[in-house]
Amino acid sequence: MDSSKLIEPLTGEKPTQIMVDSLETRRFTFDSASENMFPPTRLKMAMGALFMMPGIPVMQYGSEIAMNGEAKPDTHQLFNFKTDEELINYIKNVQTLRNKSAALRKGDFEVITNENGLVVFTRTSDEEKWVIMVNNTGETQRVDLTTEQLGKGIMLNGILHQEKVRFNEKDVYPVILDREMVEVFQVRNDEGFNIPYIVTLGLVWLLFIGFVVFIIRRGKVRRQ
């Protein structure tokens, strides 16, 4: 699945609007189904990328419920309010994330990787930095980001899938993402492991194990 053209409209003068379908086109769902792909998964990936790119994202009526159709009037059916809300909630999440971040709306845009369906780019402002990874392939992908690209003493905090990436023994930040997914990483200072939390969690487990041992021994005494 080639994504080489995904960035082409963004390399020159930035567009004012970006979209995956319009009033005059086939539905994105139709194209996905024609390629024997699962439309909700493809739409989540497309919308995740769309809301992180420069420009104003435009979502056509019905895309949030994976509306299908090749031409009008099939492309503008009555809205089905009984549809699964997983895609709707996903779009709400990425839209909320964009609304809360000035860098994701109007920050600097830089492409790190764009080849064979794998796209990695950054959105940066004076206050914050984000790394967005779009895996438009059929396999899990890994990208090793360097200190020259991100800096030292930082960590990547995944927002959509809760992954955390730290500097490893090979002096890189190994970013791994499953197929047909988008992850948005917030670049933060690496404050290390939460030692008080780890100690508290350890004490809880010790108390639990001690309680179980006490109950077992008490049962043995009663049977004797």
Sequence and secondary structure as in RCSB ss.txt:
>XXXX:A:sequence
MDSSKLIEPLTGEKPTQIMVDSLETRRFTFDSASENMFPPTRLKMAMGALFMMPGIPVMQYGSEIAMNGEAKPDT
HQLFNFKTDEELINYIKNVQTLRNKSAALRKGDFEVITNENGLVVFTRTSDEEKWVIMVNNTGETQRVDLTTEQL
GKGIMLNGILHQEKVRFNEKDVYPVILDREMVEVFQVRNDEGFNIPYIVTLGLVWLLFIGFVVFIIRRGKVRRQ
>XXXX:A:secstr
   TTTSGGGSSS  SEE S  TTS  HHHHHHHTT  HHHHHHHHHHHHTTSSSEE   TTGGGT   SSTTGG
G    TTS SHHHHHHHHHHHHHHH HHHHHSEEEEEEEETTEEEEEEE SS EEEEEEE SSS EEEEE HHHH
 SSEEEEESSS  EE   TTSSEEEEE TTEEEEEEEEE     HHHHHHHHHHHHHHHHHHHHHHHHHHHHH 
